[in-house]
Amino acid sequence: MLSIGEFARLAGVSVRMLRHYDQLGLLRPDRVDSRSGYRSYAAAQLARANQLIGLKDLGFTLEQVGVLLDGELAEGEVVALMRARRDALRAQIATDEHRLASIEARLRSIAKENPMSEFVETSLPALMLVQQSVRIKEISQVEEAMSGMFQQVNDLLRDIPRAGPGVATYTPQGEGMIAAAAEQIGDAPVPDGLERATVEAQPRALTVRYTGGDLSGIQQSWQGLVAEVEARGLTPHGTCREVYDVTPFDGDGAGWSVDLQQPVA
C-alpha cells in the first residue's frame, strides 16, 4: 500500500487534490485507517489517477471526468463529448493565433517596421462595383464581416471575368460605418444577391501601399495613413478604399499588396 503522500508524488498531483477527488468520489483511497483517518492507495489505482488527470488536462470538467471514468456513457456519447472538446480546442487555438498575429503586428508598429510604402497625394477615379454591404457598429466586427462577404461575392461571381482588382469600401455613418466587399466586372450581368454601386471620383486623396504575407498589420497602416493626413493639416472625407492589387488567391503564391486610399479635404 502507498501512503497518500507517496501516491500523490507518483501520480503527479498534490495531496490536497487527492483529498478533493476523494470527496467527489472520483478517486477514493483503497483503505482508510479507522483510528487515524490516514488514507492508503493501491499501486493499481495509479491507472485511474492517470486517466483522471489526463481527462482534466484536456479541459473536461470534473463532473464530465467522473462520468467518463465510470463508464456511464455509451460509446457514441463518449465520442461526441471528445469531439466537442476537440472543436473547442481548435477554436481556442484559432483565437490564440489571431491574437498572436495582432500582437506581432503591434510590435512591428511600435518598431516602425510596418510594411508600408511612401505616402502619395493623388486623385481617385470613380469605381463601378458589384458588392455586398453591411452596417458595422463595432470595429471588432469588420474583419469577420468583410471576410464572409468577400467569400459570398466571389462565390456568386465564380464564372464572371474581373475588370479590375477587388475593393473594400468604408463609409462613415453616424457612430458606425457601411462596409462593402466589392468586385469589378464591367458591364457583365449582376447575379442575384449582389448590388451595383458607384464610388464617386475624388479630386484629392492620400494613399499608402501595404504589403505583407497576411493582413495582420493593415489596421496599423491605416492608423499611420490617418496620422499623416492630420500631420499635413488635412481632414478625412468620404468613403475610403482598400484596393487589393495582389492577393494570395491570385495563383502565384504571393502575399498581399493593398492600396489604402483616404479621400481628404
N, C-alpha and C positions, 0 to 999 in steps of 0.2 A: 504493500500500500504506500501511497505517496501523501505526504502532508500537503496542506493547501498551498504553502509557500513553494514546495518543490514542484507541485503540479502547475502553479502559476508561471514559474520560471520556464518549464518545459513547453507550456502552451503559448508563452509569449504575451501573457496578459497580467494585469495586476490582481492582487488578492482581493481588492475591493470589487473589481469587476466579476470575479468568480462568485463572490457573495451575492452580487446583484443578479447574476444568471441563476443562482440557486433560488433566490426569492421569486423570480419569474417562472421557475420551473423549466428553464432551458437546459441547465446542466447541473443536476443535483449530485452531491457527494455520494460516493459508493457507501460510505459509512460515516455516522456522526456519533461521537462518544456521548453517551447519555449523561455522564457526570460533568465532563469538562466542556462539552459542546464543540470540541475540535472536529474539524472536517477532514476526512481522508478520501483520496481518489484512487481508482484503479488505473494502471497504465493503459488499459484498453479504452478508457474514456477519452484519451487524447485524440482519437479519431473524430469523435463527436465535437470536441473542442475545436479541432482544426476546421471542421465543416462550419461550425457556428461563426468562427472568426472570419473565415473566407466569405461567407454569405454577407456578414455585416460589412466587410470591407468593400463588397460590391455595391453597397448602398441600400440593401434591404433593411426595412425596419425590424426591430427585434420581434415584433408580432409576426411578421412575414417569415422570419428565420425560424421561429418556433413551428409554424405550420409546415414549412419545408422539411425541417428535421424530423418531424413526427410522421411524415408521410400521409398527411390528412388530405392532400390534394391529389386529384387524378393526374396522370401524366400530361394530358393536354393542358390542364390548368397550370402545371409547373412550367411547361414550355411557354405558355402565354405570359406568365409572370416574368420569366427570364427575358423574353423578347421585349416586354415593356421596359424592363430595366436597361437592356441594351440600347433601345431607342432613346431613352432619357440620357444615357451616357453620350451617345452620338450627338444629341442636341447640345449638351453641355460643352462637348469638345468644339463644336462649330461656333458656339458663343464665345468660348475662350480664344479660339483662333482669330475671330473677328476683333476681340478686344486687344489681342496681341498686335495685330496689324495696325489698329488705331494708335496704340502706344508707340509703335515704331515710327508711324507717320508723324506723330507729335514730336518725337525725339529728333527726327530729321528736320522738322520745322524749327525747333529750338537751335539746332546746329546750323540752321540756314543751308540745309542740303536738299531742300525740296527740288525736284526735277522740273524747274520752270525755265523758260527762255526769257528773253528781254521783253519788257512791256512795249506794246506798239499802239500808237493812237491812229485810228483809221475810221473809215465809214463802213457800214454794214449793208449788204444788199437785202432786198426783200426775199423771203423764202416762201415757196408754195409747198405745203406739207400735208401728209395724211397722218393722223395721230389718234391716240387715246389720252385723256387728261383726267386729272382728279384734283380736288381741293385738299391741300395739306395744311393742317393746323400746327403740327409739331415737326421740327426739323428731323427728329429721330425717325419719322415716317418716310422720309424722302427715299432712302436707298431701297427699302423693300418695295415701295410703291413703284418706283421707276424700273426696277429690275423686272417686276411682274408685268408691267405694261409693255416694256420693250419685247419681252418674250411673246406676249399675245399679238403685238403689232407684227412682228416678224413671222409668226405662225400664219397670220392672215395674208401676209404678202409673200408667202413662200415661193410662188412661181412668177412673181412680177419683178422685172429688172428695176434696179435703183437708178435714179438720175443724179444722185449725189449722196454724200455721207449721211448717216443717222444724226439726229439732232434732238437734244433735250432743251426745253424752254421752261423758264420760271418767271411767272408774272405776279408781282405783289398784289395782294387783295386783302385789305384790312390788316389784321394781325397775322394772316396766313398768306398762302400763295396758291396759284394754279400751276401745277406741274404737268408737263406734257412730254410723252415719249413719241417721237415722230420720225418718219422716213420721207424721202423724196422719190416720187415715182412719175413725175411729169404729168402727162395727160391720161395715163392709164386709168381704167375704171377703179373706183374705190370700193373695196369689199365691204360687206355688211360688218358692222362692229367698229368701223373706223370713220373718222370725220375729216373733211378737208379744213385746212386752216392756213391763214396767211400771216406771216410775221413781217411787219412793216419794215421798210428800209430805215436805217438810222444814219443821219449825217455825221455823227460823231460817237466814237466808242473807244474804250481802252481794252486791249486784248493781251493775253499771255498764253503761251503753249505749255500744256502739261504733258510730260512723257513719263512712262513708268511701266513696270511689269504688271501692276494692278492699279486700282483706283483709290487705294487707301490714303494717299496724300492729296487728293483733289480738293478736299474741304480746306486744307491749309493753303493751297494755291489760290482758291477763291478769296480767302482772307487776305493774302498778300496782294491780290489784284485790287480789292476794295480799299485796302490801306493806301495803295499807290494812287487810286482815284482821289482819296481825301487829301493826300500829300500834295497833289497837283492843283488843289483848290476846286475840284470838280464835284459833281453830285450824281450818284447813280440814278438812272432814269429809264423807266420802261422795262420791257422784257429782256432778261439776259439769256444767253445761249451757251450750250456746250455742243460743239461740232466734233463728232467722232471721226476724224480723218483716218485713223488707223486703229483697229481693234484686234484682240486675239482671235476673233472669229473670221478674219479675212482669209485664213487658209495658209498663211506663210509663217505661222508661229510667232508673229511679232506681238509686242505688248500693246500699250495704249499711246496714242498721240491725239490729244484733245485740245481744241482751240477754245479757250474760255473768253467769252465776249460780253462785256458790260457796257451797254449804252450809257452815255453821260451827257450832262447838260452844264 
